[in-house]
Amino acid sequence: MFKPIPVAIGLRYLRAKRRNGFISFISMASILGIALGVTVLITTLAVMSGFQKEIRDRLLQMSAHTTISRDGEPMSDWQRAVDTAYKDARVAGAAPYIEIQAMISGPRVQGALVQGVDPAMEPKVSVVAEKMKKGRFDSLQQGSYNMILGQELALWLGVDVGDQVVVTLAEVQGTPMGAIPRMKRFTVSGIFEAGYNEIDRGVAFANMEDLERVLRIDGATGVRLKLHDMDQALEVGVDLAQRLGGAYRVSDWTQQNANLYHSLRMEKVVMGILLSLIIAMGAFNLVSSQVMLVTDKQADIAILRTLGLTPRGVMGVFMVQGSMIGIIGTLSGVIGGIALTLNLERILGAIEALFNVKLLPEDVYYITGLPTDMQPGDIVVITVVALLMSFLATLYPAWRAARTQPAEALRYE
């Protein structure tokens, strides 16, 4: 037997066959409970991170990482801003844009965000040209008054390529009949599908210079930037605004979609807290098994005390034994969670083939399958929480064992 003595005895209790089979069953239930909780928590958070990453990537494919604009006035010097941006090694692409809310009328009417873009420069900051389902993105030529609609927006309006729509702006113009909203007829020259409902139903593209004429302005709303590292979006935007001089507004991708990202992050945190209760249940089972083990080992504790083992040593014996159960359950859960996450797509496919069902049909969900993104930080946090719960679960039974009086325990032996 090696020292320290409490560790040796605690490990021996873990390996030895107990007289009380029920205690062994409760201990195994504790291990399985902790392992199951850790497995489910790792897999669930990986799936939620996967969906979050998928949604973020789809949004950023259609929008810029950061934008620079003026407050309430057109940005007539946008070409200088683009040239200055390309001097920064962190910038991968830059393009001007005009953005305005409007009502688009076909057989039906729908509000949408109309974006005026340069068809030659826009592919440097977004992949809308690659998402075309019908028509071509380069059909947005100056003077053509063509418009490209999101697929859901086109379906809602009841129009297709070649049809005409009327764009009604919030601005008014004076006529002999009084002030009326400014309107312009556009021809639908293409339809795109971004794979995200908010964009497919709420965004339309037109030529930037065509919108300038309709709005009677000289300049763009601002300049959009695509970066090599999107985490530097705000920093790069502020640096560019300072180099340009004057009053500019900088907005990055986290601010433009703040509500969405905050809600996704909150859902992940809440789900993690709720699923942690499964681990807590395993820890409560560990408390029960340890309390029954202490009761079963009263005579052993008394003998150890008479041989000179201190109350602290007795407490260490049961803390070691209980902690090992927690460690085994946690490590089993980590291995199971990683294995389940890596094979989740295969398991999903097997379930669909076995029951002949489609769990995530393509005609209903934009994101098919279960995207996963295992974060090492999440796994570390889950492991630490599970081990901490297991350790805390051993304190009361170990403290109760340390209070055992040898004379009382051996009275009826």
C-alpha positions as a Markdown table, in Angstrom:
| # | Residue | x | y | z |
|---|---|---|---|---|
| 1 | Met | 0.0 | 0.0 | 0.0 |
| 2 | Phe | 1.4 | 3.4 | -1.0 |
| 3 | Lys | 1.1 | 6.7 | 0.7 |
| 4 | Pro | -0.8 | 8.9 | 1.3 |
| 5 | Ile | -2.9 | 6.4 | 3.1 |
| 6 | Pro | -6.3 | 8.1 | 2.4 |
| 7 | Val | -5.7 | 7.9 | -1.4 |
| 8 | Ala | -4.7 | 4.2 | -1.1 |
| 9 | Ile | -7.8 | 3.3 | 0.9 |
| 10 | Gly | -10.1 | 5.4 | -1.3 |
| 11 | Leu | -8.9 | 3.7 | -4.5 |
| 12 | Arg | -9.2 | 0.3 | -2.8 |
| 13 | Tyr | -12.9 | 1.1 | -1.9 |
| 14 | Leu | -13.4 | 2.0 | -5.5 |
| 15 | Arg | -12.1 | -1.3 | -6.8 |
| 16 | Ala | -13.4 | -3.7 | -4.1 |
| 17 | Lys | -16.6 | -5.6 | -4.4 |
| 18 | Arg | -19.1 | -4.2 | -1.9 |
| 19 | Arg | -21.4 | -6.4 | 0.2 |
| 20 | Asn | -24.3 | -4.1 | -0.5 |
| 21 | Gly | -25.1 | -4.4 | -4.2 |
| 22 | Phe | -27.5 | -1.4 | -4.0 |
| 23 | Ile | -24.7 | 0.9 | -3.1 |
| 24 | Ser | -22.8 | -0.3 | -6.2 |
| 25 | Phe | -25.9 | 0.3 | -8.3 |
| 26 | Ile | -26.3 | 3.9 | -7.0 |
| 27 | Ser | -22.6 | 4.6 | -7.6 |
| 28 | Met | -22.9 | 3.3 | -11.2 |
| 29 | Ala | -26.0 | 5.4 | -11.6 |
| 30 | Ser | -24.0 | 8.4 | -10.5 |
| 31 | Ile | -21.3 | 7.7 | -13.0 |
| 32 | Leu | -23.9 | 7.3 | -15.8 |
| 33 | Gly | -25.8 | 10.4 | -14.7 |
| 34 | Ile | -22.7 | 12.6 | -14.8 |
| 35 | Ala | -21.5 | 11.0 | -18.1 |
| 36 | Leu | -24.9 | 11.5 | -19.7 |
| 37 | Gly | -25.1 | 15.1 | -18.6 |
| 38 | Val | -21.7 | 15.9 | -19.9 |
| 39 | Thr | -22.3 | 14.1 | -23.2 |
| 40 | Val | -25.6 | 15.9 | -23.8 |
| 41 | Leu | -24.2 | 19.3 | -22.8 |
| 42 | Ile | -21.2 | 19.0 | -25.1 |
| 43 | Thr | -23.3 | 17.9 | -28.1 |
| 44 | Thr | -26.1 | 20.5 | -27.5 |
| 45 | Leu | -23.7 | 23.4 | -27.2 |
| 46 | Ala | -21.8 | 22.2 | -30.3 |
| 47 | Val | -25.0 | 22.1 | -32.3 |
| 48 | Met | -26.0 | 25.6 | -31.1 |
| 49 | Ser | -22.6 | 27.0 | -31.9 |
| 50 | Gly | -22.9 | 25.4 | -35.3 |
| 51 | Phe | -26.2 | 27.0 | -36.0 |
| 52 | Gln | -24.8 | 30.3 | -34.7 |
| 53 | Lys | -21.8 | 30.1 | -37.0 |
| 54 | Glu | -23.9 | 29.1 | -40.0 |
| 55 | Ile | -26.3 | 32.0 | -39.5 |
| 56 | Arg | -23.4 | 34.4 | -39.0 |
| 57 | Asp | -21.6 | 33.2 | -42.1 |
| 58 | Arg | -24.7 | 33.5 | -44.2 |
| 59 | Leu | -25.4 | 37.0 | -43.0 |
| 60 | Leu | -21.8 | 38.1 | -43.5 |
| 61 | Gln | -21.7 | 36.6 | -47.0 |
| 62 | Met | -24.4 | 39.1 | -48.0 |
| 63 | Ser | -23.2 | 42.1 | -46.0 |
| 64 | Ala | -20.0 | 43.8 | -45.1 |
| 65 | His | -17.9 | 43.4 | -42.0 |
| 66 | Thr | -17.9 | 47.2 | -41.4 |
| 67 | Thr | -19.5 | 50.3 | -42.9 |
| 68 | Ile | -18.4 | 53.9 | -43.0 |
| 69 | Ser | -21.0 | 56.6 | -43.7 |
| 70 | Arg | -21.9 | 60.2 | -43.0 |
| 71 | Asp | -24.6 | 61.4 | -40.6 |
| 72 | Gly | -27.7 | 62.3 | -42.7 |
| 73 | Glu | -25.9 | 63.3 | -45.9 |
| 74 | Pro | -24.5 | 61.6 | -49.0 |
| 75 | Met | -20.9 | 60.6 | -49.1 |
| 76 | Ser | -19.7 | 62.3 | -52.2 |
| 77 | Asp | -16.0 | 61.4 | -51.6 |
| 78 | Trp | -16.7 | 57.7 | -51.5 |
| 79 | Gln | -14.0 | 57.0 | -54.2 |
| 80 | Arg | -11.3 | 58.6 | -51.9 |
| 81 | Ala | -12.6 | 56.4 | -49.1 |
| 82 | Val | -12.3 | 53.3 | -51.2 |
| 83 | Asp | -8.8 | 54.1 | -52.3 |
| 84 | Thr | -7.8 | 54.9 | -48.7 |
| 85 | Ala | -9.3 | 51.6 | -47.5 |
| 86 | Tyr | -7.3 | 49.6 | -50.0 |
| 87 | Lys | -4.0 | 51.0 | -48.6 |
| 88 | Asp | -4.8 | 49.1 | -45.4 |
| 89 | Ala | -3.4 | 45.5 | -45.6 |
| 90 | Arg | -6.3 | 44.3 | -43.3 |
| 91 | Val | -8.9 | 45.3 | -46.0 |
| 92 | Ala | -9.8 | 42.6 | -48.5 |
| 93 | Gly | -12.5 | 44.6 | -50.4 |
| 94 | Ala | -14.3 | 47.9 | -50.5 |
| 95 | Ala | -17.4 | 49.1 | -52.3 |
| 96 | Pro | -19.9 | 52.0 | -52.2 |
| 97 | Tyr | -23.6 | 51.6 | -51.5 |
| 98 | Ile | -26.9 | 53.4 | -51.2 |
| 99 | Glu | -29.4 | 52.1 | -48.8 |
| 100 | Ile | -33.0 | 53.2 | -48.4 |
| 101 | Gln | -36.3 | 51.7 | -47.2 |
| 102 | Ala | -39.1 | 51.5 | -49.8 |
| 103 | Met | -42.3 | 49.9 | -50.8 |
| 104 | Ile | -42.1 | 47.6 | -53.8 |
| 105 | Ser | -45.3 | 47.0 | -55.7 |
| 106 | Gly | -46.2 | 44.2 | -58.1 |
| 107 | Pro | -49.4 | 42.2 | -58.0 |
| 108 | Arg | -48.9 | 42.6 | -54.2 |
| 109 | Val | -47.0 | 45.1 | -52.1 |
| 110 | Gln | -44.1 | 44.5 | -49.7 |
| 111 | Gly | -41.7 | 46.8 | -47.9 |
| 112 | Ala | -38.0 | 46.1 | -48.5 |
| 113 | Leu | -34.5 | 47.5 | -48.1 |
| 114 | Val | -33.3 | 48.7 | -51.5 |
| 115 | Gln | -29.6 | 48.7 | -51.9 |
| 116 | Gly | -27.9 | 50.6 | -54.7 |
| 117 | Val | -24.6 | 48.9 | -55.6 |
| 118 | Asp | -21.9 | 49.1 | -58.2 |
| 119 | Pro | -22.1 | 45.7 | -60.0 |
| 120 | Ala | -18.4 | 45.7 | -60.7 |
| 121 | Met | -17.3 | 46.5 | -57.1 |
| 122 | Glu | -20.0 | 44.7 | -55.0 |
| 123 | Pro | -18.6 | 41.2 | -55.5 |
| 124 | Lys | -15.5 | 42.3 | -53.5 |
| 125 | Val | -17.6 | 42.7 | -50.4 |
| 126 | Ser | -20.5 | 40.2 | -50.8 |
| 127 | Val | -21.3 | 37.0 | -52.6 |
| 128 | Val | -24.7 | 38.0 | -53.9 |
| 129 | Ala | -23.5 | 37.5 | -57.5 |
| 130 | Glu | -22.8 | 33.8 | -56.6 |
| 131 | Lys | -26.3 | 33.4 | -55.1 |
| 132 | Met | -28.2 | 34.2 | -58.2 |
| 133 | Lys | -31.0 | 31.7 | -59.0 |
| 134 | Lys | -32.3 | 33.5 | -62.1 |
| 135 | Gly | -30.7 | 36.2 | -64.2 |
| 136 | Arg | -27.3 | 37.8 | -63.8 |
| 137 | Phe | -26.0 | 40.2 | -61.2 |
| 138 | Asp | -24.1 | 42.3 | -63.9 |
| 139 | Ser | -27.5 | 43.1 | -65.4 |
| 140 | Leu | -27.6 | 46.1 | -63.0 |
| 141 | Gln | -26.1 | 48.4 | -65.5 |
| 142 | Gln | -26.3 | 52.2 | -65.3 |
| 143 | Gly | -29.5 | 53.5 | -66.9 |
| 144 | Ser | -31.1 | 50.1 | -67.1 |
| 145 | Tyr | -33.3 | 50.6 | -64.0 |
| 146 | Asn | -33.1 | 46.9 | -63.4 |
| 147 | Met | -33.7 | 45.3 | -60.0 |
| 148 | Ile | -32.7 | 42.0 | -58.4 |
| 149 | Leu | -35.0 | 40.6 | -55.7 |
| 150 | Gly | -34.6 | 38.0 | -53.0 |
| 151 | Gln | -36.4 | 34.8 | -53.8 |
| 152 | Glu | -38.9 | 35.1 | -51.0 |
| 153 | Leu | -39.6 | 38.7 | -51.9 |
| 154 | Ala | -40.2 | 37.8 | -55.5 |
| 155 | Leu | -42.6 | 35.1 | -54.5 |
| 156 | Trp | -44.5 | 37.3 | -52.2 |
| 157 | Leu | -44.8 | 40.1 | -54.8 |
| 158 | Gly | -45.8 | 37.5 | -57.4 |
| 159 | Val | -43.2 | 38.6 | -60.0 |
| 160 | Asp | -40.5 | 36.9 | -62.0 |
| 161 | Val | -37.6 | 37.9 | -64.2 |
| 162 | Gly | -38.9 | 40.3 | -66.9 |
| 163 | Asp | -41.8 | 41.7 | -64.8 |
| 164 | Gln | -41.9 | 45.2 | -63.7 |
| 165 | Val | -42.3 | 46.6 | -60.1 |
| 166 | Val | -42.9 | 50.1 | -58.8 |
| 167 | Val | -40.6 | 51.3 | -56.1 |
| 168 | Thr | -42.2 | 54.0 | -53.8 |
| 169 | Leu | -39.9 | 56.0 | -51.6 |
| 170 | Ala | -40.7 | 57.7 | -48.4 |
| 171 | Glu | -39.6 | 61.1 | -49.8 |
| 172 | Val | -42.2 | 63.3 | -51.5 |
| 173 | Gln | -42.0 | 65.6 | -54.5 |
| 174 | Gly | -44.0 | 68.6 | -55.3 |
| 175 | Thr | -46.5 | 68.4 | -58.2 |
| 176 | Pro | -49.4 | 70.6 | -59.4 |
| 177 | Met | -51.6 | 68.1 | -57.6 |
| 178 | Gly | -49.6 | 68.5 | -54.3 |
| 179 | Ala | -46.9 | 66.5 | -52.6 |
| 180 | Ile | -46.8 | 62.9 | -53.6 |
| 181 | Pro | -44.4 | 60.1 | -52.8 |
| 182 | Arg | -41.5 | 59.6 | -55.3 |
| 183 | Met | -42.0 | 56.5 | -57.4 |
| 184 | Lys | -40.0 | 54.8 | -60.1 |
| 185 | Arg | -40.7 | 51.7 | -62.2 |
| 186 | Phe | -37.9 | 49.0 | -62.3 |
| 187 | Thr | -37.6 | 45.8 | -64.3 |
| 188 | Val | -36.9 | 42.6 | -62.4 |
| 189 | Ser | -33.7 | 41.2 | -64.0 |
| 190 | Gly | -32.7 | 38.6 | -61.5 |
| 191 | Ile | -33.6 | 36.7 | -58.4 |
| 192 | Phe | -31.1 | 35.6 | -55.7 |
| 193 | Glu | -31.3 | 33.2 | -52.7 |
| 194 | Ala | -29.1 | 33.9 | -49.7 |
| 195 | Gly | -30.4 | 31.1 | -47.6 |
| 196 | Tyr | -31.5 | 33.4 | -44.8 |
| 197 | Asn | -35.1 | 34.5 | -44.7 |
| 198 | Glu | -34.6 | 38.0 | -43.5 |
| 199 | Ile | -32.4 | 38.8 | -46.5 |
| 200 | Asp | -34.4 | 36.7 | -49.1 |
| 201 | Arg | -37.6 | 38.5 | -48.2 |
| 202 | Gly | -36.5 | 41.9 | -47.3 |
| 203 | Val | -33.6 | 43.0 | -49.6 |
| 204 | Ala | -33.5 | 44.2 | -53.2 |
| 205 | Phe | -30.6 | 45.4 | -55.3 |
| 206 | Ala | -30.4 | 48.2 | -58.0 |
| 207 | Asn | -27.7 | 50.1 | -59.7 |
| 208 | Met | -26.3 | 52.8 | -57.4 |
| 209 | Glu | -26.3 | 55.6 | -60.1 |
| 210 | Asp | -29.9 | 54.8 | -61.0 |
| 211 | Leu | -30.9 | 55.2 | -57.3 |
| 212 | Glu | -28.9 | 58.5 | -57.2 |
| 213 | Arg | -31.1 | 59.8 | -60.0 |
| 214 | Val | -34.3 | 58.6 | -58.4 |
| 215 | Leu | -33.3 | 60.1 | -55.0 |
| 216 | Arg | -31.7 | 63.2 | -56.6 |
| 217 | Ile | -28.6 | 63.0 | -54.6 |
| 218 | Asp | -24.9 | 63.1 | -55.4 |
| 219 | Gly | -22.9 | 60.4 | -53.7 |
| 220 | Ala | -23.3 | 57.1 | -51.8 |
| 221 | Thr | -24.8 | 56.4 | -48.4 |
| 222 | Gly | -21.4 | 55.0 | -47.4 |
| 223 | Val | -18.6 | 52.5 | -48.1 |
| 224 | Arg | -18.7 | 48.9 | -47.1 |
| 225 | Leu | -15.5 | 47.0 | -46.2 |
| 226 | Lys | -14.7 | 43.3 | -46.2 |
| 227 | Leu | -11.7 | 42.3 | -44.0 |
| 228 | His | -9.3 | 39.4 | -43.8 |
| 229 | Asp | -10.2 | 39.1 | -40.1 |
| 230 | Met | -13.7 | 40.1 | -39.3 |
| 231 | Asp | -12.9 | 40.4 | -35.5 |
| 232 | Gln | -11.0 | 43.6 | -36.4 |
| 233 | Ala | -14.0 | 45.2 | -38.1 |
| 234 | Leu | -14.6 | 48.0 | -35.6 |
| 235 | Glu | -10.8 | 48.8 | -35.2 |
| 236 | Val | -10.3 | 49.0 | -39.0 |
| 237 | Gly | -13.4 | 51.1 | -39.5 |
| 238 | Val | -12.3 | 53.7 | -36.8 |
| 239 | Asp | -8.8 | 53.8 | -38.3 |
| 240 | Leu | -10.2 | 54.5 | -41.8 |
| 241 | Ala | -12.5 | 57.2 | -40.5 |
| 242 | Gln | -9.6 | 59.0 | -38.7 |
| 243 | Arg | -7.5 | 58.9 | -41.9 |
| 244 | Leu | -10.4 | 60.4 | -43.9 |
| 245 | Gly | -11.0 | 63.1 | -41.4 |
| 246 | Gly | -14.4 | 64.7 | -40.8 |
| 247 | Ala | -17.5 | 63.3 | -39.2 |
| 248 | Tyr | -18.1 | 59.7 | -40.1 |
| 249 | Arg | -20.2 | 57.0 | -38.5 |
| 250 | Val | -18.6 | 53.5 | -38.2 |
| 251 | Ser | -20.7 | 50.4 | -37.8 |
| 252 | Asp | -19.4 | 46.8 | -37.7 |
| 253 | Trp | -21.2 | 43.5 | -38.2 |
| 254 | Thr | -21.8 | 42.9 | -34.5 |
| 255 | Gln | -23.7 | 46.2 | -34.2 |
| 256 | Gln | -25.7 | 45.7 | -37.4 |
| 257 | Asn | -27.1 | 42.4 | -36.2 |
| 258 | Ala | -26.8 | 43.0 | -32.4 |
| 259 | Asn | -30.2 | 41.6 | -31.5 |
| 260 | Leu | -29.7 | 38.4 | -33.4 |
| 261 | Tyr | -26.3 | 37.7 | -32.0 |
| 262 | His | -27.3 | 38.6 | -28.4 |
| 263 | Ser | -30.4 | 36.3 | -28.6 |
| 264 | Leu | -28.3 | 33.4 | -30.0 |
| 265 | Arg | -25.7 | 33.9 | -27.3 |
| 266 | Met | -28.4 | 34.1 | -24.6 |
| 267 | Glu | -30.1 | 30.9 | -25.8 |
| 268 | Lys | -26.8 | 29.1 | -25.7 |
| 269 | Val | -26.1 | 30.3 | -22.1 |
| 270 | Val | -29.7 | 29.4 | -20.9 |
| 271 | Met | -29.5 | 26.0 | -22.6 |
| 272 | Gly | -26.2 | 25.3 | -21.0 |
| 273 | Ile | -27.5 | 26.2 | -17.5 |
| 274 | Leu | -30.6 | 24.0 | -17.9 |
| 275 | Leu | -28.7 | 21.0 | -19.2 |
| 276 | Ser | -26.2 | 21.4 | -16.3 |
| 277 | Leu | -29.0 | 20.2 | -14.1 |
| 278 | Ile | -28.5 | 16.7 | -15.6 |
| 279 | Ile | -25.0 | 16.8 | -14.2 |
| 280 | Ala | -26.4 | 18.1 | -10.9 |
| 281 | Met | -28.7 | 15.1 | -10.7 |
| 282 | Gly | -25.7 | 12.8 | -11.1 |
| 283 | Ala | -24.0 | 14.6 | -8.4 |
| 284 | Phe | -27.0 | 14.2 | -6.1 |
| 285 | Asn | -26.9 | 10.5 | -6.8 |
| 286 | Leu | -23.2 | 10.6 | -5.8 |
| 287 | Val | -24.2 | 12.1 | -2.5 |
| 288 | Ser | -26.7 | 9.4 | -1.9 |
| 289 | Ser | -24.3 | 6.6 | -2.7 |
| 290 | Gln | -21.5 | 8.1 | -0.6 |
| 291 | Val | -23.8 | 8.5 | 2.4 |
| 292 | Met | -24.9 | 4.8 | 2.1 |
| 293 | Leu | -21.2 | 3.8 | 1.7 |
| 294 | Val | -20.3 | 5.6 | 4.9 |
| 295 | Thr | -23.1 | 3.9 | 6.7 |
| 296 | Asp | -21.9 | 0.5 | 5.3 |
| 297 | Lys | -18.3 | 1.1 | 6.3 |
| 298 | Gln | -18.9 | 2.2 | 9.9 |
| 299 | Ala | -16.9 | -0.7 | 11.3 |
| 300 | Asp | -14.0 | -0.1 | 8.8 |
| 301 | Ile | -13.9 | 3.6 | 9.8 |
| 302 | Ala | -13.8 | 2.7 | 13.5 |
| 303 | Ile | -10.9 | 0.3 | 13.0 |
| 304 | Leu | -9.0 | 2.8 | 10.9 |
| 305 | Arg | -9.5 | 5.4 | 13.6 |
| 306 | Thr | -8.2 | 3.0 | 16.3 |
| 307 | Leu | -5.1 | 2.4 | 14.2 |
| 308 | Gly | -4.4 | 6.1 | 14.2 |
| 309 | Leu | -6.0 | 7.5 | 11.1 |
| 310 | Thr | -7.1 | 11.1 | 11.9 |
| 311 | Pro | -10.6 | 12.4 | 11.1 |
| 312 | Arg | -9.1 | 14.4 | 8.3 |
| 313 | Gly | -7.6 | 11.2 | 6.9 |
| 314 | Val | -11.0 | 9.5 | 7.1 |
| 315 | Met | -12.5 | 12.5 | 5.3 |
| 316 | Gly | -9.9 | 12.2 | 2.6 |
| 317 | Val | -10.7 | 8.5 | 2.0 |
| 318 | Phe | -14.2 | 9.2 | 1.0 |
| 319 | Met | -13.4 | 12.4 | -0.8 |
| 320 | Val | -10.9 | 10.4 | -3.0 |
| 321 | Gln | -13.4 | 7.6 | -3.6 |
| 322 | Gly | -16.3 | 10.0 | -4.5 |
| 323 | Ser | -14.0 | 12.2 | -6.6 |
| 324 | Met | -12.8 | 9.2 | -8.6 |
| 325 | Ile | -16.4 | 8.4 | -9.4 |
| 326 | Gly | -16.9 | 12.0 | -10.6 |
| 327 | Ile | -13.7 | 11.9 | -12.7 |
| 328 | Ile | -14.7 | 8.6 | -14.4 |
| 329 | Gly | -18.1 | 9.9 | -15.2 |
| 330 | Thr | -16.8 | 13.3 | -16.5 |
| 331 | Leu | -14.1 | 11.7 | -18.7 |
| 332 | Ser | -16.6 | 9.2 | -20.0 |
| 333 | Gly | -19.0 | 12.0 | -20.8 |
| 334 | Val | -16.3 | 14.1 | -22.6 |
| 335 | Ile | -15.3 | 11.2 | -24.7 |
| 336 | Gly | -18.9 | 10.3 | -25.5 |
| 337 | Gly | -19.9 | 13.9 | -26.2 |
| 338 | Ile | -17.0 | 14.4 | -28.7 |
| 339 | Ala | -17.7 | 11.1 | -30.4 |
| 340 | Leu | -21.5 | 11.8 | -30.6 |
| 341 | Thr | -20.9 | 15.3 | -32.0 |
| 342 | Leu | -18.4 | 14.1 | -34.7 |
| 343 | Asn | -20.9 | 11.4 | -35.8 |
| 344 | Leu | -24.1 | 13.4 | -35.5 |
| 345 | Glu | -24.7 | 13.7 | -39.2 |
| 346 | Arg | -24.3 | 9.9 | -39.7 |
| 347 | Ile | -26.7 | 9.3 | -36.8 |
| 348 | Leu | -29.2 | 11.7 | -38.2 |
| 349 | Gly | -29.0 | 10.0 | -41.6 |
| 350 | Ala | -29.4 | 6.6 | -40.1 |
| 351 | Ile | -32.5 | 7.7 | -38.2 |
| 352 | Glu | -34.0 | 9.2 | -41.4 |
| 353 | Ala | -33.2 | 6.0 | -43.3 |
| 354 | Leu | -34.6 | 3.7 | -40.6 |
| 355 | Phe | -37.9 | 5.5 | -40.1 |
| 356 | Asn | -38.2 | 6.9 | -43.7 |
| 357 | Val | -38.6 | 10.4 | -42.5 |
| 358 | Lys | -36.9 | 13.8 | -43.3 |
| 359 | Leu | -36.1 | 15.5 | -40.0 |
| 360 | Leu | -34.9 | 18.7 | -41.6 |
| 361 | Pro | -36.6 | 19.0 | -45.1 |
| 362 | Glu | -34.9 | 21.3 | -47.5 |
| 363 | Asp | -38.2 | 22.9 | -48.6 |
| 364 | Val | -38.9 | 24.1 | -45.0 |
| 365 | Tyr | -35.5 | 24.8 | -43.5 |
| 366 | Tyr | -32.8 | 26.9 | -45.1 |
| 367 | Ile | -30.2 | 25.1 | -43.0 |
| 368 | Thr | -30.4 | 21.3 | -43.5 |
| 369 | Gly | -28.6 | 18.8 | -41.4 |
| 370 | Leu | -27.1 | 19.6 | -38.0 |
| 371 | Pro | -24.1 | 21.9 | -38.3 |
| 372 | Thr | -21.8 | 21.5 | -35.3 |
| 373 | Asp | -18.9 | 23.6 | -34.1 |
| 374 | Met | -17.2 | 22.2 | -31.0 |
| 375 | Gln | -15.5 | 25.0 | -29.0 |
| 376 | Pro | -12.6 | 23.9 | -26.9 |
| 377 | Gly | -13.5 | 26.5 | -24.4 |
| 378 | Asp | -17.0 | 25.0 | -24.0 |
| 379 | Ile | -15.6 | 21.5 | -23.4 |
| 380 | Val | -13.1 | 22.9 | -20.8 |
| 381 | Val | -15.9 | 24.8 | -18.9 |
| 382 | Ile | -18.2 | 21.7 | -19.0 |
| 383 | Thr | -15.4 | 19.5 | -17.7 |
| 384 | Val | -14.5 | 21.9 | -14.9 |
| 385 | Val | -18.2 | 22.3 | -13.8 |
| 386 | Ala | -18.8 | 18.6 | -13.8 |
| 387 | Leu | -15.6 | 17.9 | -11.7 |
| 388 | Leu | -16.5 | 20.8 | -9.3 |
| 389 | Met | -20.0 | 19.4 | -8.8 |
| 390 | Ser | -18.6 | 15.9 | -8.1 |
| 391 | Phe | -16.1 | 17.3 | -5.7 |
| 392 | Leu | -18.7 | 19.3 | -3.8 |
| 393 | Ala | -20.9 | 16.2 | -3.7 |
| 394 | Thr | -18.3 | 14.3 | -1.7 |
| 395 | Leu | -17.9 | 16.9 | 1.1 |
| 396 | Tyr | -21.0 | 16.1 | 3.2 |
| 397 | Pro | -20.6 | 12.3 | 3.2 |
| 398 | Ala | -16.8 | 12.6 | 3.9 |
| 399 | Trp | -17.5 | 15.1 | 6.8 |
| 400 | Arg | -20.1 | 12.7 | 8.2 |
| 401 | Ala | -17.6 | 9.8 | 8.0 |
| 402 | Ala | -15.0 | 11.9 | 9.9 |
| 403 | Arg | -17.4 | 12.4 | 12.8 |
| 404 | Thr | -17.8 | 8.6 | 13.3 |
| 405 | Gln | -16.9 | 7.6 | 16.9 |
| 406 | Pro | -15.1 | 4.3 | 17.0 |
| 407 | Ala | -16.7 | 3.1 | 20.3 |
| 408 | Glu | -20.2 | 3.8 | 19.0 |
| 409 | Ala | -19.5 | 2.1 | 15.6 |
| 410 | Leu | -18.0 | -1.1 | 17.2 |
| 411 | Arg | -20.6 | -1.4 | 20.0 |
| 412 | Tyr | -22.7 | -4.0 | 18.1 |
| 413 | Glu | -19.9 | -5.7 | 16.1 |
